[in-house]
C-alpha cells in the first residue's frame, strides 16, 4: 500500500535547479543540532524530543524544493529493525527519516561525531558511530547500537558503505548483516527512487517539484527454525530483495552460505 507524505506540493512551476535547498539544508542541520543540545541541557533530550525535531527536519528539507515523499511497504516494520537500502544521494537520509515508521537513526562514520555542534547532537540523539578498530572498540559500538534498539528505534545502514556514483547497486560490506545477527534483529530491505534526480551525488544544487518514492520489502529474519543464518546468506537475500524493489534484474546466485546453530559464536 502506498502512503503519500507531504502531499501539499504547490502547483508545479518551470523546471529549474538552484543551490537554495542545499543552503537551507545546512541551516536546518545546524538549527536542529543546536535545539537538541539545548534540550539535553534542560534535561529534555529524550528519544521523543529527537524524533519530533527530526520529523520537522525532513519535512523542511523536502518543502524547500517543493518535493513530495511516497512510501510503500511500511507494514513490514513490526519491531526494531536494521534497514538496508541503496544509497545514491544526500537526500536519502531525510527521505528515510520520513519513510520509516516510528523512530529511525543511522550508522555513521565516527569522524562525523567530531564536527562541532552537529556531531555531539548525533551521538546524543541515538545515531550509531562506527569505525574500524580493536575488538574492544567493536564491542563498545555494538553496545551503542543495542541501546538504540532497546529504545524501540530502527537503525539504517547503507550496505554499500558510501553513495553510489552511477546509481547502480555497488558491492556490499558485511557490517549491517553482522549487526543484525548480533542484535538478532530483522533486516528490512528498501529501494529509494528519485532522490538522486533531485540531489545527485556530489551536486551542490537541487531540482524542484519532484517525487521521491521509497519501497520496503518483507523482513529478512536472522533466525529461521531456531537456527541462526550466516551474515553471507542474509547479505545475499537482502541484495536480491533490494534489486527486486528497484526493478533491477536478479544477479547470479552463489552457493548458499552455511547456517549456524543458534547460540554459535558471532
Steps between C-alpha positions, in 0.01 A plus 500: 500500500632843407494789744557853372679720748538875467218502243468876496718556195437839350407525130801399298685792350776514240759224536805645669798428722673727747708473819245648741357166626854381575585825680180474701583140593830610652312756708233247600772255610670755723165613635375154597838411654509813716139454608560142610812593694295767680237235575771281653623787716144550625458130577265443205734318262272200453445271201155652462645852488758395241227332295291817500795708384594248229141490374503875449850478353423268209176682426678836472762350268239355264291816510801714406499337154122450484551122497270229629566158654317179412551185711409137430529202736496665841311196632825299491623679814368298794784553751834686513684411179817557301402690184720434194454693174678636198676833556543752218431844650529710814121528474473127586542579870206742540294276269549204733431715807156556356446158344591271791214486754583603854857581602800453274869576538794412279845347523760763413875546486645587839685797348166677456449504877800734526322779308412781747133524603380245242717209617409509871131537409518191276644283777266635767192434286589134437693493173755215501863590421721223362866469411746226433705434809562256779265230623435718807392787273269271304337378823452860614332594173280191507391609847404842360288332232339277762404803711342662194303182428391467861321835462294362209701679231566363149857534369583573136823368349608564141656159420702646212685711756477819292284668235493336158648725233314344206174408670557125479518278807866460595671222696376449857701511819403249770459740793120529482456126486734427789312767695165335425637165618650645816180685592277218369314771309312468170631668187247708306620555140407815313551694177512879476395635160519861391733650762798501264298691239444778750845506662750290297811366671745788533254769391471836679160583353156335500209450264146615582149349479603134504406182690706255703354149533623258767400134472549250784485122469429216745738470794789255480527317832840414652367182663298241306360186666719558803819528298699817441573592141848605393584859412580388144159341451317802641707730280414294191127503578499872583681588179253299292206669677643851453561440129145368457354803678696722261376308196853375426567155353615230743868416525647149472446314827814373669512182703301531822701593808477266799246551776632503855317359799342764724743584777807458278777756524432835321 
